[in-house]
Each structure stands twice: as structure tokens, then as C-alpha cells.
Amino acid sequence: MLIFKLAFRNILRQRRRSLLTALSMAGGYMLFVFSMSLLEGSWTNVVDIFTLDHTGHVQIHKDDYAKRPKIYKTITDRDSVESVLTGNEGVKGWAPRVYSTALAYGGDKTSIAQIFGIDVTLEPSVTRIKQKVTEGIYFDNQPDADGYAKAMIGRGLANILKLNIGDEIVLISSGADGSIANDVFVISAIVGNTTSFDRLGVFLPITVAQRFLSIDADVHEYALLARDKHANERLARSLQLALPQLKVSPWQEIEATFYRTMQSDKQSNYFTMGLIVFIVFVGVLNTVLMSVLERTKEFGVLRSIGCRPSELVKLIFIETVMLAFASILAGLVLILPVIMWFTNVGLKLDIAFDMGGVVFDTMKGDFSAYVIFMPMGFMLLTAALISLPPGLRAARILPREAMGSH
Amino acid sequence: MTTVIETRELVRKFGSGETQVTALNEVSITIRKGEFTAITGPSGSGKTTLLQLIGGLDEPDAGDVFLSGSNIAKMSGSELSDFRRDHIGFIFQSYNLIPVLSAEENIEYIMLLQGISAKIRQSRVREMLALVGLEGMGDRRPANLSGGQQQRVAVARAMASKPDIILADEPTANLDSKTGIALLDVMRQLNQQMDMTFVFSTHDHKIMDRADRLVHLEDGVIHLDESRSV
């Protein structure tokens, strides 16, 4: 306890200098936390947008369907998959899907189209499909009065084919059994916008799509949301163990290019922040070194009464880390309301932009243990490291020379 | 009587070439337990150097220093630190207390280094403060104590670790005559009551008058070594 008291009082010796040092460390910490919060918040926002738009947190496929999709690579044993998904507490929601491409006719125009067979009830538990409906109403499994199955189409396709709600669309494709698939559907809704990933999409109820593509009750994909989105990779691993016959992939694998881009952006930001902390601590190092030089005689006395060199290293270490910790706490008190505001309210952007049909108009922060404690740990570690050169200098002091005998 | 210190042909030189000075030249001396020894001599005679070599604060160029049977001239840095902490008490001319610690804490700190429990430390601090006549002043910082009081705290600090010997370098040089005498009386009393060995480097006659052994150094050589009854 006495060594902490000694360290604390040594900090208070040169109050003004300690205060200035503390301010620079607190400022560095605040900047670090604020940048981290915005960085993590922005990326979390972007990840949320595309995972909730379509990808989900984890996907399940047959073999390498995610990389090389083929109509016949289907998941046939649905009962066992769905029983695993229902029984796993980490799964918040799941939905089966069927995919194919088709040629779409509308009026006198044609276009390529992407078929999405989705479970009308389960899909909204995974994605924001309902919120993406810009015209019409979210469809159901029931055919219309004339017996036509309902379809929702992307805004891009609607524009190309000049189709509106209630119009008919004809799809021509090939079934899994090699047959020609063609049918007429009536448009119940238009989803997304012209930049959405599904702008050329045709959403069909899954049973309709299965019949259209002749794949019985099979599906191409299960997309699911994790209860803890940060633990999706762990969830994927546990599901993979339970479903060894299938390929379970977290979104980081499905969207590998995006994930690498995000990681590289984060790393470059961490590097910049690390550089800022380094510059702050060069100043701190200078202060601690100066304080050691000023106390040379005192360290000589301590050495002469039997203080080991390591005790002096410990004393300087405690002084530096104590000052850093107090500065970080002060910085935390000041920055907490700011990042809470950014997380809960956020800064409205002058110009909103659209990502996959979801409007991104607010710059949001992230309020998490990682954002607060990672900079704290990094700064304390840096403080501990920079205390070593002055500590070692103090440890090398020779009592006779320090006390100025000769 | 038991030998506490024995130096054998100690040599210590400073500088090099033409500017080299021999501070001590083959000095051999034996100090026994309970002695109250004053090492005297003019400035530059080697008194402080001898004290520093005995205390392990400096390394001899040649010769050996045996303290309680251990050759401290051959010890490594950490061994020497531990040895100083457990066997030697220092009193300096300019008190050299830690300014940010109170009198009590200055005394306690060395015991903390020794790994003594808090309870024993507290009790010994009170005992030491009583011995040097500073009861009730333990919570004062050095800046709030007079020179004489600070030196008493230094004496208490030196005594707290229960050393084999206390080395005092000009302990009265910064004190007025009356305060110096009072301090010397405290040390003499500790010497007589507790059989504590004191070695002074000094040219203060008040110390010489109270010492039961005088060692006179000149140009790094012992010129006189006499025991006397005081």
C-alpha cells in the first residue's frame, strides 16, 4: 500500500505537469474511443444492412452451392436441418430459400431475372423484406382471384418491363429435371430500388418456386439470424458440427470480399489511432523521464537504504500506469455521453445514401465493451511499456554518484 | 568483542592519468560491535569514501570489505541492495528523507522493503519515533520538521531495519550546535542502551568528544587509530 501512496504522492509533486500529461492522455483516450465507436458503429450499420437485407448471419448450403450454385444442389433432408435450427438457442430466426434464374416477359419487353423462392412467413424473421416493399402489399401463399400465384418484383425489373401492381409477368426457366419451366404470375408488390441487390429479382412463395423449378420440397439455402450477431462465427461452427453433411458458413465467408475490405479498413484505422496514441505517449515518456532525472538524488538515497533496482522500476511503473489509469477514467467520463448519444441518436447526414434499398442517413456510433476497453487496455499497455526506459534508468542509478559525493 | 566490519588493504582511486587521485590507500581497519567510532580528517582525506566502501555504496579498486563476515566487495547489485537493507543503516549529512512521505512513512518504507508485516511495521515505527523523541510528529512531512527533527527521523529510519551497524556521514554538519548535541546524545544513548555500532565520518569536535574510538585519516592513509574511554 505504501508504494502506491508513494507513487500517488510523486504524481502530485508537480501538479501542473501531471495535469497536462493527464490531459494529453485523457484526450488521446477520448479520441481513440470516439474513433473506434464511429468506426465500429459505421461498419456494424453496414453489416446490419446487408445481413438483414438478404445474407443473414449464417447460411447453410449443400456442398459448394454458395460458390458454384446449381439448381440440383439442394438440401433434401429438411426435417433434420430444421430440427437442429429450432433446437439451437443461438438461432434467433431462420428461413429456407430457393434460387434460380429466368427470362421474364412483361408486356412486350423481356429481361433476365433472378428468382427468389422465400417462405412467406419465415423470411421476415430473417430479413427486412417486408420493409422493402415500396408499392403494393407483401404477398401471401394464396393465388389471386384468377388462380395466378403472386409475385413481388424488384424495382429495376419493374422499370425495365414497365410493370405495375396487378400486372402479369411470365417467367421461363429450366427445371431441375431438365423440363422447361414457364408460368404466369401476378405482381402483388414492388420491392427495393434500382440499386438494390434484388433489383432484377422475382420473389415467389417457396412452394410455388419449388413447383416451378421441379425440385419437390427441397431448398437451396437456409439463412438464419444469430441471437448474438457478434457470435455468428461460433454459431456457424456449432451448427456445422450438428450438420456435417452440409456446409454452414458465417456471413464473413459468404461475403468474403466485403469482409476483407472491412477488416483492412479497420486495420488502417487502428494503425492511425495507434499512431496518435504513440505520439501522446512520446510526450508522456518525456515527462516521466524528466521526473526521474529530477529525482536522481532521491533514487540514490532509496538505493542506498536497500531499495533494489527492480523496486525502482516498479515504482516508476506504478506511477505511470496510475496516472494513465486516472487519465483514462477521466476521459471515459467525458466521452461516455458522447458515444451514447452517437449510438442512440446519431448524427444526421446532410446527404442520405441508399444501400441495397435501405436508406443510410445517420452516422451512428457503437457502444460496447470492445469500444471502451480495447483503447483502455491498449493505452495502459503503452503506459506500462513507456515506463520501462525511465524505470531502467532509475534502476541503473549508482547511489554514490546520485548523491553527488564526487 | 565481535567484529562487525573488517577492511583489508582498501584502495580507491578517482579519475585517471595525471588527474588521478588516490582517495584511500591500503586502508585496513576493524570495527567491533558496540563501538562508537569517529573517522576524522581534513576534507579530501578519504573519510566519506571509506564510509561509502564500508556501506557498499561504492566499489573498491582493490581490497576487501567484510561486514558481519560477508565480503561485500564481491556482491552483485541486488545482493548488495539486500545486504544494505538488512545490515546497514545510513544517516546522511543532508538528512535525505523522502519529501512526499511523512516521518512515519519514511521510517516504515525500509521495513516494507524488508517484507515486514504491516502490524509489526506500525509498532516498530512508534517505537523508533519514541526512541528519537518524536512522538506525535509521525504524520508530519519532512518540510514541516526542523533540521534536527529531520535528522532524528533519519536516525529512526536507520535503526528501523535493525541493522548491524549505522554509518553516519557528517550527521551534524547541517545542524546548529545545540541541536547537534541533542542528536548526538540520542545516538550515544542508542549506542549504549542497544549496543548499536555507530561509525561517523566527521570533523565535528562534538562527535569526536563523544566517540570511544578515533580513526584519523590523511591523504587516504590511517594516521591515528586510538580507543579511549569517554
Interface residues (C-beta under 8 A of the other chain):
Chain A: M1 L2 I3 K5 L6 R9 N10 L12 R13 K297 E298 V301 L302 R303 S304 I305 G306 C307 R308 P309 S310 E311 P399 R400 M403 S405 H406
Chain B: F14 T48 T49 Q52 G55 L57 D58 G77 S78 S81 D82 F83 R84 R85 D86 I88 F90 F92 N96 I98 P99 V100 L101 E105 E108 Y109 I110 L112 L113 Q114 A118 R157 S161
